[in-house]
Amino acid sequence: MKQYTKAKALLESLKTIPDYRVDIGKIQYPLAEVLFMVIFALLKGNTKFKEIFGWMVYNKENPILKDIFEKDEIEIPSKSTLHDILTNTDNNALEKVFRQYFSNYVKKENVAIDGKWLNGSDANGQYTNECHKAILNILDKDTKIVFGHKFMAKNKANEISALKQAFDEDNLFSDEGQIFSFDAIQTQTEILNNIDNNGDKYIAKVKGNQKELKNKKLKLLMI
């Protein structure tokens, strides 16, 4: 019988995420198992809430999942319960587990940073009146793996502050030289100085009206 060592290691890591539900002894749908299935639904290209739920229902008889969970039967929460579980899970705790696990599979030599809207993040308005969520994705370009995220409010100004916060977080980026690429909105003097001070390189778009940054760019090219 296959051991699925890496998959089980991820499941054990997900078990460290605190469950917001009070009576743990009566929980029918373990948080770690739900999150595990959601992650693999996303990896299979199911990015919308309805698609994730459909993938989970379709795969509840999957023998590999049963082996990983060490169960003869996998129960799937209803669509509304799944939505409650996902919206009440601690994003910061989940992000910490995500970064620790996937950091073993990335090189962190060529990094692309970009803000995206999370399509379908309002569950098509069925369970909440909130607008779509915005997120800053941090992508390892060599392995094509997103190894970090920062949630944002729905405005472009917040994308700048989100990247500034990301640079201050431990173990998100390598201590060695890296190449960063990001949109023109992120091309701010403070951000570029932060990268310079770390001895890193970057590829950044500079607008014509950003005279100070254009001069900085030309100076760097001459070095």
VEXKE-682565 format. One line per field, with one value per residue: residue in one letter; residue number from 1; y, z, x of N, C-alpha, C, O in turn. Coordinates in steps of 0.001 Angstrom, whole numbers, plus 500000, padded with zeros to 6 digits. Each point is the difference from the previous one (the first is absolute). Example, Ala and Ser with C-alpha at 12.3 -4.5 7.8 and 13.67 -1.06 7.14 Angstrom:
2
aa = [a;s]
i = [1;2]
n_y = [494310;501069]
n_z = [507800;498615]
n_x = [513190;498614]
ca_y = [501190;501190]
ca_z = [500000;500060]
ca_x = [499110;500820]
c_y = [501200;501090]
c_z = [500000;500730]
c_x = [500900;499230]
o_y = [499981;501108]
o_z = [500665;500169]
o_x = [501036;500509]
//
This chain:
223
aa = [m;k;q;y;t;k;a;k;a;l;l;e;s;l;k;t;i;p;d;y;r;v;d;i;g;k;i;q;y;p;l;a;e;v;l;f;m;v;i;f;a;l;l;k;g;n;t;k;f;k;e;i;f;g;w;m;v;y;n;k;e;n;p;i;l;k;d;i;f;e;k;d;e;i;e;i;p;s;k;s;t;l;h;d;i;l;t;n;t;d;n;n;a;l;e;k;v;f;r;q;y;f;s;n;y;v;k;k;e;n;v;a;i;d;g;k;w;l;n;g;s;d;a;n;g;q;y;t;n;e;c;h;k;a;i;l;n;i;l;d;k;d;t;k;i;v;f;g;h;k;f;m;a;k;n;k;a;n;e;i;s;a;l;k;q;a;f;d;e;d;n;l;f;s;d;e;g;q;i;f;s;f;d;a;i;q;t;q;t;e;i;l;n;n;i;d;n;n;g;d;k;y;i;a;k;v;k;g;n;q;k;e;l;k;n;k;k;l;k;l;l;m;i]
i = [1;2;3;4;5;6;7;8;9;10;11;12;13;14;15;16;17;18;19;20;21;22;23;24;25;26;27;28;29;30;31;32;33;34;35;36;37;38;39;40;41;42;43;44;45;46;47;48;49;50;51;52;53;54;55;56;57;58;59;60;61;62;63;64;65;66;67;68;69;70;71;72;73;74;75;76;77;78;79;80;81;82;83;84;85;86;87;88;89;90;91;92;93;94;95;96;97;98;99;100;101;102;103;104;105;106;107;108;109;110;111;112;113;114;115;116;117;118;119;120;121;122;123;124;125;126;127;128;129;130;131;132;133;134;135;136;137;138;139;140;141;142;143;144;145;146;147;148;149;150;151;152;153;154;155;156;157;158;159;160;161;162;163;164;165;166;167;168;169;170;171;172;173;174;175;176;177;178;179;180;181;182;183;184;185;186;187;188;189;190;191;192;193;194;195;196;197;198;199;200;201;202;203;204;205;206;207;208;209;210;211;212;213;214;215;216;217;218;219;220;221;222;223]
n_y = [498804;500891;500735;499940;499028;499991;498261;498061;499977;499503;497842;498830;500191;498642;498147;500685;499259;502017;498511;500913;498160;500670;499544;500525;500111;502138;500457;501174;502222;497968;501213;498795;498847;501037;500427;498232;499523;501115;499304;498149;500646;500779;498512;499408;501662;498773;501260;498673;501842;501278;501527;501897;501588;501365;501691;501776;501439;501511;501723;500522;499889;502189;498459;501223;500811;498538;499801;501462;499799;498645;500359;499347;501499;500467;500971;499921;501504;500488;500084;499497;497802;499045;500425;498750;497980;499846;500089;497875;499224;498972;501958;501267;499499;500818;502148;500298;499450;501525;501795;499762;500039;501810;500467;498421;501393;501207;501102;500546;498801;498546;502113;498541;502170;498680;502047;498914;499982;500314;499358;501319;501785;500703;498622;501319;500618;498145;500289;500851;501437;498320;501787;500512;497838;501298;499577;499939;500119;498196;501140;497828;501773;499929;500753;502218;500464;499609;501458;501280;500257;501250;499474;499956;502052;500431;499413;501504;501529;499140;500538;502151;500777;499612;501405;501945;499891;500139;502118;500772;499265;499397;500114;502170;501324;499821;498388;498234;500020;502007;498408;502222;498802;502098;499730;500748;498692;498178;500838;498760;502240;500599;500082;501776;501733;499862;500518;502159;500904;499435;502020;500969;498113;501619;498909;501914;499618;500765;500807;500290;499244;498046;502171;500437;499573;501693;501770;499767;500417;502140;500964;499534;501254;501896;499407]
n_z = [500000;498423;499707;497836;499599;497816;498789;500179;498533;497849;499434;499762;497941;498429;500322;498654;498107;500800;501576;498084;498746;500544;499026;501063;502179;499949;500366;498897;500346;500061;501856;501661;501144;501704;501959;501382;501093;501932;501798;501042;501595;501965;501538;501000;501352;501868;498197;498739;500874;498481;499147;501156;500004;498223;500110;501203;499079;498532;501199;500002;497766;500113;498402;498127;498897;498647;497990;498350;498927;498368;497823;501482;501684;497837;501980;498666;500513;501553;498396;500657;500007;498036;499208;500870;499052;498018;500034;500531;497901;501698;499397;501806;501131;499235;500470;502081;500467;499576;501355;501929;499847;499744;502197;500719;499705;501765;498039;499222;498131;499434;500674;499980;499459;501010;499297;501770;498006;502029;498025;499938;499862;498137;499147;498713;501581;499494;499895;497981;501721;501071;500464;497812;500190;501589;498011;501938;497761;501326;498152;500429;499600;501760;502015;499736;501336;500124;500059;498514;502134;498473;502055;498338;500606;500319;500334;498346;500731;499876;497894;499887;500643;498364;498244;500214;499804;497890;499270;500696;498125;502127;499574;500373;501176;497837;501030;498841;498964;500029;498964;500281;500240;499170;500899;498081;499841;498945;498013;501799;500042;500853;498444;498635;500999;499991;498073;499600;501149;498714;499052;500511;498960;498456;500044;499414;500386;498118;501733;498258;500843;499159;500139;501712;499635;499063;501306;501181;498930;499614;501779;500282;498714;501159;501352]
n_x = [500851;498661;502107;500714;501996;500538;499221;501123;501705;499490;499745;501899;500887;499129;501206;501662;499052;500520;499393;499296;500291;497933;498037;501922;499450;499330;502161;498443;500067;500965;500362;500919;498454;498958;501041;499963;498099;499753;501177;499233;498570;500796;500719;498068;500711;500089;499634;498712;499018;498980;501424;500286;498421;499895;501486;499353;498534;500783;500846;497834;499688;500513;500332;500170;498203;498981;500964;499545;498025;500824;499454;498432;500062;499629;500388;498194;501582;498462;498442;497922;499446;499468;497943;498339;499708;498969;497761;499466;500233;501018;499062;499570;498101;498045;499554;499226;497863;498402;499875;498877;497762;498685;500070;498565;498264;500658;499841;497956;499719;498383;500425;498273;500160;498465;499423;499122;498876;499085;500863;498184;501368;498937;501579;501338;501471;501143;502253;500308;500003;501033;501315;500041;500537;500910;500953;501134;499940;500288;500558;499588;501321;501380;499367;500396;501743;497777;501705;498906;499326;498895;499219;498470;500724;497824;502147;499781;498517;497916;499431;499390;497976;498501;500097;498883;497758;499212;500067;498001;498970;499587;502196;499542;501384;500547;501179;499218;502002;498970;498781;500238;498111;500198;497943;499052;498164;500821;499413;500460;499812;497993;498355;499727;498974;497750;498943;499527;498303;498239;500240;498025;499353;500255;498016;501006;497821;500967;498819;498601;498038;500730;499447;498624;497833;498864;499502;498098;498062;499413;499003;497815;498638;499731;498277]
ca_y = [501196;501226;500747;501391;500678;501454;500406;499853;501061;501198;499833;500219;501441;500660;499732;501013;501185;499956;499848;500987;499334;499862;498622;499239;498581;499697;500494;498951;500235;500514;501165;499657;499229;500922;500877;499160;499791;501300;500306;499189;500454;501196;499569;499389;501045;500393;501245;500590;499281;498903;498987;499325;499123;498901;499111;499267;498997;498997;499236;499463;498549;499809;499102;500642;500873;499135;499479;501114;500336;498766;499847;499193;500867;501437;500788;501348;500937;500649;501190;501111;499681;500170;501439;500469;499504;500723;501422;500189;499484;501041;500126;500128;498675;499196;500501;499560;498585;499951;500455;499052;498750;500165;500572;498896;499667;501180;500427;501393;500734;500928;500159;500937;500442;500630;499995;499391;499856;498604;499791;499034;499977;500330;498849;500467;500759;499130;499910;501240;501177;500601;500068;499096;500260;500256;499291;500183;498699;499998;498829;499548;499877;498792;498815;500365;499785;501148;499547;500956;500880;501046;500482;501456;500636;500171;501237;499826;500542;498957;499065;500502;499722;498544;499571;500483;499085;498702;500065;499980;498735;499047;498796;500065;500104;499434;500934;500180;500872;499560;500917;500261;500741;500381;501023;501376;500563;499649;500656;501118;500213;499286;498567;499727;500174;498811;498921;500377;499833;498563;499496;499257;500628;500020;500475;500814;500955;501376;500889;501187;501104;499658;500485;499571;498579;499832;500316;498898;498859;500253;499919;498579;499383;500433;499375]
ca_z = [500000;499918;501252;499752;501100;499886;500176;501411;500711;499825;500837;501389;500150;500021;501305;500954;499837;501004;499504;500658;500560;501437;500494;499098;500069;499201;498636;499007;498871;500530;499266;499214;498820;499103;499388;499119;498758;499330;499386;498803;499023;499393;499178;498790;499157;500429;500704;500505;501143;499535;499408;501109;500646;499075;499975;501258;499932;499007;500459;501362;499957;499490;500902;500474;501107;501124;500572;500677;501191;500782;500211;499016;499413;500139;499969;499467;500546;499031;499392;500961;501087;499462;499927;501366;500439;499303;500339;501410;500270;500186;498776;500324;500393;498775;499164;500618;499639;498543;499672;500524;499232;498604;499893;499670;498586;499188;499994;500455;499271;499121;500675;499387;500977;499281;500686;499242;500629;500159;499397;500688;501430;500728;499813;499110;500749;500610;501449;500556;499142;499844;498639;499724;500758;499231;500605;499388;499790;499907;499149;499632;498548;499506;500272;499730;501233;500862;501319;501022;499682;500935;499694;499884;499801;498564;499428;499535;500967;500979;499403;500332;501411;500164;499629;501040;501131;499605;500094;501410;500619;500071;499157;498783;498914;500281;500472;498921;498932;499254;498993;500204;498948;500425;499183;500191;501227;501110;499828;500940;500475;501259;499717;499289;500956;500864;499241;499852;501289;500209;498991;498991;498704;499688;498696;500343;498990;500466;499178;499532;500952;501206;499650;500993;499812;498722;500239;500816;499089;499124;500828;500261;498750;499746;500977]
ca_x = [499149;500770;499995;499624;500687;499931;498608;499663;500721;499187;498810;500411;500240;498693;499384;500462;499156;498924;498631;499153;498824;500197;499982;500857;499667;498814;500195;499777;500900;501271;500494;501191;499587;499292;500997;500815;499255;499864;501296;500205;499007;500593;501132;499445;499437;498650;500265;498765;499451;499150;500867;500686;499018;499726;501167;500009;498933;500388;501167;499855;500245;501359;500738;501234;499613;499631;501246;500676;499214;499860;498561;499279;498977;500250;498768;500184;499007;499122;500613;499961;500930;501347;500249;500224;501311;501069;500001;500350;501343;501014;500800;501427;500493;500036;501087;501256;500177;500199;501356;500980;499969;500394;501348;500911;499870;500293;501395;500031;501036;499285;498716;499052;499014;498895;498720;498912;498691;499619;498699;499166;500280;498784;499101;498936;499016;499000;500132;500542;499864;501316;500515;501113;501216;501215;501129;501312;500628;501460;500221;501337;499879;500669;499176;498601;499251;499740;500433;499599;498879;499613;498655;499950;498709;499773;500516;501371;500943;500294;500947;501331;500265;500070;501345;500906;499861;500561;501462;500397;499623;501106;500066;499195;500961;501318;501019;500955;499541;498827;499471;498592;499302;498656;499370;500450;499422;500877;501291;500069;501361;500227;500080;501250;501099;499977;500640;501415;500677;500190;500927;499255;499736;498582;499549;498842;499540;500063;499193;500703;499913;500750;501332;500990;500244;500690;501407;500526;500130;501146;501202;500262;500446;501381;500907]
c_y = [501252;500799;501459;500911;501517;500514;499925;501048;501317;499934;500262;501480;500763;499794;501021;501273;499914;499943;500939;499361;499569;498547;499087;498526;499597;500437;498849;500117;500624;501110;499642;499255;500879;500883;499236;499813;501294;500361;499216;500291;501222;499627;499357;501009;500431;501248;500666;499115;498802;498870;499203;499012;498785;498997;499140;498887;498860;499071;499411;498484;499674;499131;500616;500898;499178;499448;501088;500353;498815;499780;499114;500822;501457;500736;501427;500930;500563;501262;501165;499763;500169;501478;500568;499593;500833;501466;500256;499432;501149;500051;500041;498657;499094;500424;499550;498556;499873;500362;498995;498739;500193;500658;498929;499698;501180;500396;501413;500785;501057;500090;501045;500310;500762;499890;499445;500105;498517;499814;498926;499983;500423;498889;500395;500696;499156;500027;501275;501136;500685;499999;498975;500410;500269;499358;500304;498639;500158;498685;499710;499675;498723;498757;500233;499751;501333;499570;500983;500877;501099;500473;501520;500474;500274;501402;499814;500507;498934;498980;500399;499665;498507;499480;500450;499076;498656;499990;499885;498664;498980;498852;500050;500072;499440;501077;500280;500896;499392;501026;500112;500688;500281;501149;501394;500611;499714;500685;501288;500080;499175;498502;499659;500175;498804;498841;500276;499705;498532;499392;499215;500800;499988;500441;500765;500963;501398;500885;501258;501144;499709;500358;499497;498530;499722;500282;498899;498789;500168;499881;498549;499298;500342;499333;498692]
c_z = [500000;501299;499822;501070;499954;500235;501463;500854;499903;500887;501467;500263;500105;501336;501055;499927;500988;499357;500786;500662;501439;500448;499040;499954;499127;498540;499007;498840;500524;499119;499096;498722;498989;499264;499020;498658;499217;499281;498706;498928;499264;499073;498692;499122;500349;500874;500574;501089;499557;499405;501080;500673;499112;499945;501254;500003;499072;500530;501401;500065;499488;500966;500543;501196;501231;500696;500788;501297;500952;500411;498917;499273;500291;499867;499566;500594;498901;499474;500992;501160;499550;499939;501382;500497;499388;500406;501448;500375;500068;498778;500298;500387;498784;499105;500552;499637;498518;499640;500455;499140;498598;499826;499653;498503;499081;500140;500554;499356;499087;500498;499287;501012;499284;500814;499103;500791;500091;499457;500743;501499;500838;499885;499188;500751;500752;501520;500632;499005;499775;498538;499818;500819;499051;500728;499220;499923;499847;499344;499802;498496;499452;500173;499698;501210;500727;501434;501115;499522;501050;499588;500039;499995;498504;499547;499686;501002;500998;499458;500339;501452;500256;499662;501033;501206;499690;500126;501449;500674;499881;499009;498736;498778;500436;500529;498910;498916;499224;498922;500233;498759;500476;499136;500344;501283;501216;499914;500812;500564;501250;499773;499324;500909;500932;499317;499849;501283;500324;498988;498900;498709;499751;498562;500258;498869;500598;499028;499636;500987;501325;499782;500966;499805;498673;500163;500807;499120;499109;500761;500265;498766;499716;500953;499466]
c_x = [500890;499851;499547;500603;499840;498591;499592;500716;499228;498765;500334;500254;498683;499289;500438;499163;498835;498617;499094;498775;500260;500135;500762;499601;498826;500136;499891;500981;501296;500574;501174;499625;499281;501003;500886;499298;499840;501294;500191;498949;500533;501153;499537;499271;498596;500111;498753;499409;499161;500829;500725;499059;499702;501138;500036;498950;500402;501094;499861;500194;501400;500814;501291;499693;499619;501237;500726;499281;499848;498541;499411;498957;500318;498674;500311;498943;499107;500678;500040;500961;501442;500359;500281;501385;501119;500064;500413;501363;501001;500918;501494;500610;500117;501153;501356;500307;500313;501429;501053;500065;500558;501362;501026;500024;500308;501463;500175;501140;499383;498557;499153;498900;498898;498716;498905;498695;499696;498587;499222;500205;498800;498967;498779;498873;498999;500049;500546;499820;501335;500435;501116;501224;501167;501170;501272;500669;501507;500402;501477;499967;500629;499128;498527;499111;499821;500306;499664;498868;499903;498614;499971;498557;499857;500415;501480;501028;500403;500979;501427;500347;500117;501394;501024;499958;500654;501516;500487;499726;501132;499818;499143;500904;501344;500939;501043;499405;498848;499681;498498;499429;498589;499503;500505;499458;500875;501355;500026;501417;500304;500173;501324;501211;500108;500708;501492;500778;500258;500964;499323;499863;498503;499781;498714;499658;500004;499220;500792;499988;500711;501473;501070;500350;500704;501483;500672;500273;501224;501306;500375;500532;501463;500989;500560]
o_y = [500077;499971;500614;500814;500617;501019;500884;500428;500760;500993;500660;500505;500944;500798;500085;500864;498999;500675;499943;500616;499510;499635;499387;499357;498824;499958;498989;499003;501215;499870;500426;500248;499865;500155;500530;500151;499993;500473;500553;499809;500125;500549;500021;499625;500761;499896;500900;498789;498908;498827;498784;498857;498871;498795;498814;498881;498830;498820;499514;499444;498839;500384;499667;499980;500366;499876;499747;500236;500154;499749;499952;499628;500363;499835;500603;499659;499993;500459;500705;500935;500519;500391;500824;500788;500405;500550;501108;500137;500947;499097;499419;499694;499251;499152;499680;499677;499231;499299;499712;499480;499224;500046;500313;499219;499900;499642;500311;500881;501113;499048;501104;499098;500926;498988;500287;500051;499249;500228;498946;499145;499839;500198;499548;499988;500542;499876;500099;499776;501074;499170;499351;501187;499496;499942;500149;499396;500910;498937;500905;499031;499520;499146;499054;499681;500719;499136;499790;500235;499855;500440;500628;499231;499905;500831;499219;499483;499972;499326;499141;499500;499579;499125;499266;499680;499395;498990;499591;499803;499879;499494;498989;499407;499862;501186;500943;500349;498813;501148;498999;500839;499136;500587;500210;500863;500739;499876;501092;498977;499388;499360;499029;499252;499587;499289;499092;499459;499677;498800;499221;501205;499231;500683;499399;500565;500201;499973;500361;500822;500807;499118;499592;499615;499086;499281;499669;499322;499058;499500;499638;499124;499240;500007;499337]
o_z = [500740;500649;500935;500610;501016;500661;500503;501031;500965;500623;500701;501077;500781;500379;501064;500869;500013;499006;501230;500859;500318;500642;499115;498955;499672;499244;500126;499375;500182;498777;498846;498945;498793;498782;498953;498946;498770;498864;498991;498812;498785;498906;499004;499010;499252;501207;500832;500027;500548;500162;499884;500266;500487;499926;499933;500434;500321;499651;500561;501075;499742;501157;501102;500998;501128;501225;501094;501025;501138;501161;498876;498917;501137;499010;500454;499996;498826;500549;500085;500468;500746;500349;500151;500645;500694;500147;500334;501142;499218;499793;499268;499627;499870;499416;499233;499633;499606;499215;499272;499730;499555;498885;499521;499539;498788;500975;500590;500629;499900;499883;499722;500660;499237;500657;498804;501230;499075;500715;500327;500682;501221;500355;500268;499555;500551;500664;501225;498792;499401;499203;500957;500234;498878;501229;498779;501030;499316;500612;499718;499590;498941;499115;500000;499854;500234;500548;501151;498800;501126;498867;500792;499715;499252;499664;500653;500059;500462;500781;500190;500281;500877;500694;500314;500578;500867;500397;500250;501157;498956;499810;499310;498961;501192;499727;500111;500053;499674;500056;499962;499390;500578;499232;501029;500596;500984;500909;499471;500205;500102;500635;500369;499894;500377;500630;500129;499965;500735;500043;499308;499974;500629;499406;500384;499366;501126;498794;500671;500008;500928;499849;499574;500095;499912;499451;499768;500151;499822;499472;499973;500106;499339;499753;500684]
o_x = [500981;498954;499486;499306;499680;499799;499307;499483;499929;499624;499233;499683;499883;499143;499387;500113;499283;499735;499971;499371;501084;500985;499403;500099;499845;499030;500692;500359;500066;500057;500039;500583;500202;499915;500373;500618;500053;499969;500437;500259;499841;500126;500724;499372;499386;500219;500111;500221;500151;499664;500153;500371;499931;499761;500321;500271;499792;500043;500982;500224;500318;500172;500435;500720;500331;500036;500506;500639;499557;499679;500498;499550;500303;499288;500972;498817;500371;501002;501005;500650;500830;501114;500901;500691;500933;501091;500419;500438;499915;500811;500801;501132;500968;500676;500908;501130;500878;500638;500950;501083;500846;500520;501090;500833;499810;500660;501035;500588;500517;499228;500469;499486;500274;499760;499971;499995;500311;499024;500546;499434;500015;498837;498887;498852;499042;498971;500069;499928;500050;499563;500424;500231;500034;500019;499973;500298;500469;499896;500787;499361;499596;499950;499213;498820;500971;499314;500383;499857;500475;499805;500703;499082;500973;499157;500692;501116;501141;500672;500861;501090;500755;500518;500937;501039;500632;500580;501134;500373;500641;498895;499871;499710;500275;499820;500783;498820;500019;500441;499285;500663;499341;500762;500643;500644;499967;500821;499793;500653;501063;500837;500660;500972;501097;500783;500821;501105;500933;500273;500654;500250;499273;500834;498997;500891;499546;500246;500967;500915;499940;500846;501080;501165;500821;500834;501162;501016;500772;500993;501176;500858;500707;501205;500779]
//
